[in-house]
Amino acid sequence: MTWTLPEPMLTSPVPDPGLRPGWAAEPKWDGFRALVSVDAGQVVLRSRRGTEMAPAFPEVVAGAAQLPDATALDGVM
């Protein structure tokens, strides 16, 4: 089964860092926003705009290769 990466969630500023019950948040650190997927043993690492990032981060690709198929992650590195 072939699938594509979902659209990344973007950060948004808030006037008050307090959260309502049931909500979660994380700080926005400077870095590269990336999406990684593993499908049939193939690792895809792209920026939120779709730029291929695997050649620049071989260590991330090697680590992601150990994840199970049909895994997708969105985060900052």
C-alpha positions in Angstrom: 0.0 0.0 0.0 1.4 3.4 -1.0 0.6 6.5 1.0 1.8 10.1 1.1 2.9 12.2 4.1 0.1 14.2 5.7 0.2 18.0 5.7 2.4 19.2 8.6 0.9 21.0 11.5 2.2 24.6 11.8 2.9 26.5 15.0 0.8 29.4 16.0 1.5 32.0 18.7 -0.9 32.3 21.6 -1.3 35.2 24.1 -1.4 32.9 27.1 0.5 29.6 27.4 -2.1 28.1 29.7 -3.8 25.1 28.1 -7.3 23.9 28.4 -7.9 20.4 29.9 -7.2 17.7 27.2 -4.9 20.0 25.1 -1.1 19.6 24.7 1.6 21.9 23.3 5.3 22.0 22.8 7.8 24.8 22.5 8.9 25.9 19.1 12.6 25.4 18.9 14.8 26.8 16.0 15.7 24.0 13.7 14.5 22.2 10.6 10.9 21.1 10.4 10.8 17.7 8.8 8.4 14.9 8.0 9.6 11.3 7.8 7.8 8.3 6.6 8.6 4.6 6.4 6.7 2.6 3.8 7.8 -0.9 2.6 11.2 -0.3 4.1 11.7 3.0 2.1 12.4 6.1 4.2 11.4 9.5 3.0 12.6 12.6 4.8 11.2 16.0 3.5 10.8 19.5 4.7 7.3 20.9 5.2 7.5 22.4 1.7 8.5 19.1 0.2 12.3 19.5 -0.2 14.2 16.2 0.0 16.3 16.3 3.1 17.7 12.7 3.3 21.1 13.5 1.8 21.7 16.2 4.4 20.6 14.0 7.4 21.8 10.4 6.7 21.8 9.7 10.4 18.1 10.5 10.7 17.4 8.2 7.7 19.4 5.4 9.2 17.5 5.7 12.5 14.1 5.9 10.8 14.9 2.8 8.8 14.5 0.9 12.1 10.9 2.1 12.5 8.0 -0.2 11.4 6.3 0.2 8.1 3.5 2.7 7.8 5.2 5.1 10.3 5.0 8.9 9.8 6.6 11.5 12.1 6.4 15.3 12.1 8.9 17.3 14.1 11.9 19.6 14.4 15.4 18.4 14.2 
